Amino acid sequence: MLERLAYFLKHRLPGLFRIVECAARQITILRFGKAIAGAQEKARLGGTVNSLPAEMRALDAQDTHLLHGFLSNLPSDRLEHFHPHPFDRDGLEAVLNSKAFMNYGLFIDGKIAGYALLKVAPTGSAFIGLLVHPDYGKLGLGKFLVEYLYWQASRAGLRARSTISRDNPASLRSHQAVGDFEVVAELPNEYLMIEFPVAEREKPVLWL
């Protein structure tokens, strides 16, 4: 499968991967750009977390400074299994400008507490990525973010997929809490590629 080949290139031939990825993003935008934009127009959710006001919304290039600060202040172990894109300011701005990424922030009491994204492939697969600040652990935010991304993928007509390390049980639990998924490939370095069933999803409730 193309996704498995892309994973191999990323880890074995990173120079070639960057060239292929650039071309793939352009194809993705041509195929799914309108559907992605339509889903993100409906992305905003309001609610509460731990009795505090909360909001989930799409991020754009104006949020580069905010997202960079969030990622820079995370403990290094939080980023051990999270490498969907560069984390420097220029790299983040490029990602937030790209229509091949669907980027979201979870805000609690006005502060960013979580980051979530869908990295869309030309095949129609949308790869899930998420981070939760440790100050907001054990509140069910990981499960909510997976459910939210699954919902956004379904609105855009995309297949929600994820690559998960066997050494990252917290991520596996977050995915399992949302629903059944299928392991579609076993990848090098003890990673699994999983896929959620293609189905229309209800809008999640931000009430934790």
Kinemage of the C-alpha trace (Angstrom):
@kinemage 1
@onewidth
@group {chain A} dominant
@subgroup {mainchain}
@vectorlist {calphas} color= white
{ca met a 1} P 0.000 0.000 0.000
{ca leu a 2} L 1.091 3.584 -0.648
{ca glu a 3} L 0.920 4.585 3.021
{ca arg a 4} L 3.266 1.766 4.011
{ca leu a 5} L 5.718 2.820 1.282
{ca ala a 6} L 5.547 6.428 2.532
{ca tyr a 7} L 6.345 5.256 6.073
{ca phe a 8} L 9.354 3.329 4.767
{ca leu a 9} L 10.646 6.339 2.819
{ca lys a 10} L 10.203 8.665 5.791
{ca his a 11} L 12.377 6.521 8.048
{ca arg a 12} L 14.877 5.077 5.538
{ca leu a 13} L 15.183 7.714 2.799
{ca pro a 14} L 14.139 11.049 4.356
{ca gly a 15} L 15.554 13.161 1.503
{ca leu a 16} L 13.474 11.350 -1.093
{ca phe a 17} L 10.483 11.358 1.263
{ca arg a 18} L 10.462 15.169 1.430
{ca ile a 19} L 10.307 15.393 -2.380
{ca val a 20} L 7.529 12.802 -2.608
{ca glu a 21} L 5.631 14.431 0.273
{ca cys a 22} L 5.643 17.824 -1.445
{ca ala a 23} L 4.114 16.343 -4.602
{ca ala a 24} L 1.635 14.301 -2.557
{ca arg a 25} L 0.368 17.403 -0.749
{ca gln a 26} L -0.439 19.100 -4.054
{ca ile a 27} L -2.404 16.059 -5.233
{ca thr a 28} L -4.207 15.910 -1.889
{ca ile a 29} L -5.273 19.540 -2.160
{ca leu a 30} L -6.573 19.022 -5.699
{ca arg a 31} L -8.559 15.929 -4.700
{ca phe a 32} L -9.832 16.847 -1.239
{ca gly a 33} L -9.214 20.555 -0.663
{ca lys a 34} L -12.882 21.541 -0.966
{ca ala a 35} L -14.051 18.736 1.332
{ca ile a 36} L -11.373 19.581 3.901
{ca ala a 37} L -12.393 23.247 3.926
{ca gly a 38} L -16.047 22.290 4.327
{ca ala a 39} L -15.317 20.091 7.336
{ca gln a 40} L -13.196 22.748 9.023
{ca glu a 41} L -15.920 25.353 8.616
{ca lys a 42} L -17.958 23.239 11.070
{ca ala a 43} L -15.028 22.477 13.380
{ca arg a 44} L -15.740 24.843 16.261
{ca leu a 45} L -17.171 23.304 19.439
{ca gly a 46} L -17.858 24.901 22.811
{ca gly a 47} L -18.219 23.221 26.169
{ca thr a 48} L -16.567 22.714 29.537
{ca val a 49} L -13.663 20.663 30.878
{ca asn a 50} L -13.334 20.136 34.614
{ca ser a 51} L -15.950 22.899 35.115
{ca leu a 52} L -13.868 25.379 33.070
{ca pro a 53} L -14.954 26.925 29.754
{ca ala a 54} L -13.496 25.016 26.797
{ca glu a 55} L -13.399 25.376 23.037
{ca met a 56} L -12.188 23.245 20.141
{ca arg a 57} L -11.412 25.046 16.897
{ca ala a 58} L -9.363 24.855 13.716
{ca leu a 59} L -5.923 26.462 13.744
{ca asp a 60} L -4.410 28.591 10.985
{ca ala a 61} L -1.146 30.441 10.352
{ca gln a 62} L -2.119 33.199 12.797
{ca asp a 63} L -1.824 30.578 15.551
{ca thr a 64} L 1.827 29.725 14.741
{ca his a 65} L 3.236 31.526 17.786
{ca leu a 66} L 0.636 29.971 20.067
{ca leu a 67} L 1.239 26.431 18.801
{ca his a 68} L 5.017 26.843 18.909
{ca gly a 69} L 4.797 27.910 22.549
{ca phe a 70} L 2.600 24.929 23.412
{ca leu a 71} L 4.937 22.414 21.748
{ca ser a 72} L 8.081 24.047 23.168
{ca asn a 73} L 6.779 23.775 26.730
{ca leu a 74} L 5.865 20.090 26.564
{ca pro a 75} L 8.122 17.551 28.314
{ca ser a 76} L 10.330 15.755 25.781
{ca asp a 77} L 8.726 12.383 26.478
{ca arg a 78} L 5.402 13.722 25.156
{ca leu a 79} L 6.991 14.149 21.713
{ca glu a 80} L 8.763 10.788 21.638
{ca his a 81} L 6.138 9.176 19.395
{ca phe a 82} L 4.858 12.343 17.701
{ca his a 83} L 6.651 13.358 14.492
{ca pro a 84} L 4.042 14.404 11.902
{ca his a 85} L 5.816 17.636 10.896
{ca pro a 86} L 8.612 20.045 11.952
{ca phe a 87} L 8.223 21.925 15.235
{ca asp a 88} L 10.212 25.090 14.439
{ca arg a 89} L 8.279 28.288 13.696
{ca asp a 90} L 8.789 28.199 9.922
{ca gly a 91} L 7.817 24.538 9.742
{ca leu a 92} L 4.689 25.087 11.834
{ca glu a 93} L 3.641 28.093 9.753
{ca ala a 94} L 3.984 26.022 6.585
{ca val a 95} L 1.872 23.228 8.097
{ca leu a 96} L -0.823 25.634 9.309
{ca asn a 97} L -0.925 27.187 5.836
{ca ser a 98} L -1.127 23.826 4.087
{ca lys a 99} L -4.543 22.617 2.963
{ca ala a 100} L -3.283 19.019 3.210
{ca phe a 101} L -3.301 19.261 7.029
{ca met a 102} L -6.351 19.714 9.246
{ca asn a 103} L -5.056 21.296 12.473
{ca tyr a 104} L -7.019 21.941 15.666
{ca gly a 105} L -6.492 23.355 19.135
{ca leu a 106} L -8.298 22.515 22.362
{ca phe a 107} L -8.511 25.538 24.645
{ca ile a 108} L -9.412 25.356 28.322
{ca asp a 109} L -10.066 28.620 30.144
{ca gly a 110} L -8.441 30.460 27.243
{ca lys a 111} L -5.208 28.416 27.269
{ca ile a 112} L -4.230 25.790 24.735
{ca ala a 113} L -4.352 22.387 26.403
{ca gly a 114} L -4.299 20.048 23.415
{ca tyr a 115} L -3.268 19.879 19.774
{ca ala a 116} L -4.805 17.567 17.202
{ca leu a 117} L -4.363 17.081 13.487
{ca leu a 118} L -5.293 15.042 10.464
{ca lys a 119} L -2.520 14.620 7.904
{ca val a 120} L -4.352 13.880 4.673
{ca ala a 121} L -2.861 11.615 1.990
{ca pro a 122} L -3.698 11.600 -1.741
{ca thr a 123} L -5.383 8.217 -1.236
{ca gly a 124} L -8.039 9.730 1.045
{ca ser a 125} L -6.478 8.488 4.283
{ca ala a 126} L -6.389 11.002 7.140
{ca phe a 127} L -3.712 10.189 9.710
{ca ile a 128} L -4.520 11.124 13.296
{ca gly a 129} L -2.084 12.910 15.589
{ca leu a 130} L -2.723 14.411 19.011
{ca leu a 131} L -1.036 15.808 22.091
{ca val a 132} L -2.441 16.717 25.504
{ca his a 133} L -0.562 18.882 27.987
{ca pro a 134} L 0.296 16.861 31.119
{ca asp a 135} L -1.449 19.465 33.297
{ca tyr a 136} L -4.716 18.173 31.828
{ca gly a 137} L -4.085 14.458 32.092
{ca lys a 138} L -6.659 11.882 33.228
{ca leu a 139} L -9.618 14.005 32.124
{ca gly a 140} L -10.472 11.935 29.044
{ca leu a 141} L -9.073 14.501 26.613
{ca gly a 142} L -7.205 11.891 24.544
{ca lys a 143} L -10.414 9.972 23.880
{ca phe a 144} L -12.260 13.182 23.047
{ca leu a 145} L -9.582 14.289 20.572
{ca val a 146} L -9.598 10.934 18.764
{ca glu a 147} L -13.393 11.042 18.566
{ca tyr a 148} L -13.273 14.648 17.341
{ca leu a 149} L -10.734 13.841 14.613
{ca tyr a 150} L -12.733 10.796 13.545
{ca trp a 151} L -15.784 13.065 13.226
{ca gln a 152} L -13.900 15.672 11.171
{ca ala a 153} L -12.478 12.954 8.894
{ca ser a 154} L -15.972 11.564 8.311
{ca arg a 155} L -17.315 15.030 7.441
{ca ala a 156} L -14.613 15.352 4.779
{ca gly a 157} L -15.242 11.830 3.453
{ca leu a 158} L -11.802 10.605 4.532
{ca arg a 159} L -10.640 7.322 6.094
{ca ala a 160} L -9.345 7.937 9.623
{ca arg a 161} L -6.069 6.106 10.196
{ca ser a 162} L -3.276 6.240 12.748
{ca thr a 163} L 0.224 4.883 13.240
{ca ile a 164} L 0.773 3.895 16.867
{ca ser a 165} L 3.849 2.602 18.651
{ca arg a 166} L 3.375 -0.574 20.649
{ca asp a 167} L 5.405 1.272 23.304
{ca asn a 168} L 2.731 3.974 23.610
{ca pro a 169} L -0.117 2.275 25.524
{ca ala a 170} L -1.795 5.596 26.391
{ca ser a 171} L -2.374 6.312 22.699
{ca leu a 172} L -3.689 2.808 22.109
{ca arg a 173} L -6.152 3.209 24.982
{ca ser a 174} L -7.397 6.540 23.606
{ca his a 175} L -8.127 4.933 20.248
{ca gln a 176} L -9.731 1.839 21.749
{ca ala a 177} L -12.034 3.999 23.876
{ca val a 178} L -13.560 5.536 20.747
{ca gly a 179} L -14.465 2.276 19.033
{ca asp a 180} L -13.265 -0.753 17.164
{ca phe a 181} L -10.471 -0.368 14.677
{ca glu a 182} L -8.641 -2.690 12.315
{ca val a 183} L -4.878 -3.187 12.170
{ca val a 184} L -4.170 -2.755 8.463
{ca ala a 185} L -0.366 -3.069 8.571
{ca glu a 186} L 2.492 -3.871 10.911
{ca leu a 187} L 5.288 -1.364 10.399
{ca pro a 188} L 8.987 -1.306 11.282
{ca asn a 189} L 10.133 -0.175 14.737
{ca glu a 190} L 7.160 -1.794 16.513
{ca tyr a 191} L 4.523 0.466 14.970
{ca leu a 192} L 0.999 -0.460 13.892
{ca met a 193} L -1.128 1.210 11.236
{ca ile a 194} L -4.783 1.134 12.245
{ca glu a 195} L -7.969 2.241 10.508
{ca phe a 196} L -11.390 3.104 11.860
{ca pro a 197} L -14.454 1.888 9.942
{ca val a 198} L -15.708 4.339 7.345
{ca ala a 199} L -18.942 5.663 8.809
{ca glu a 200} L -20.744 8.930 9.417
{ca arg a 201} L -19.986 10.125 12.925
{ca glu a 202} L -22.051 12.255 15.289
{ca lys a 203} L -20.615 15.581 16.428
{ca pro a 204} L -18.786 14.904 19.734
{ca val a 205} L -19.739 16.692 22.931
{ca leu a 206} L -17.087 18.726 24.743
{ca trp a 207} L -18.310 18.092 28.250
{ca leu a 208} L -15.658 16.452 30.440
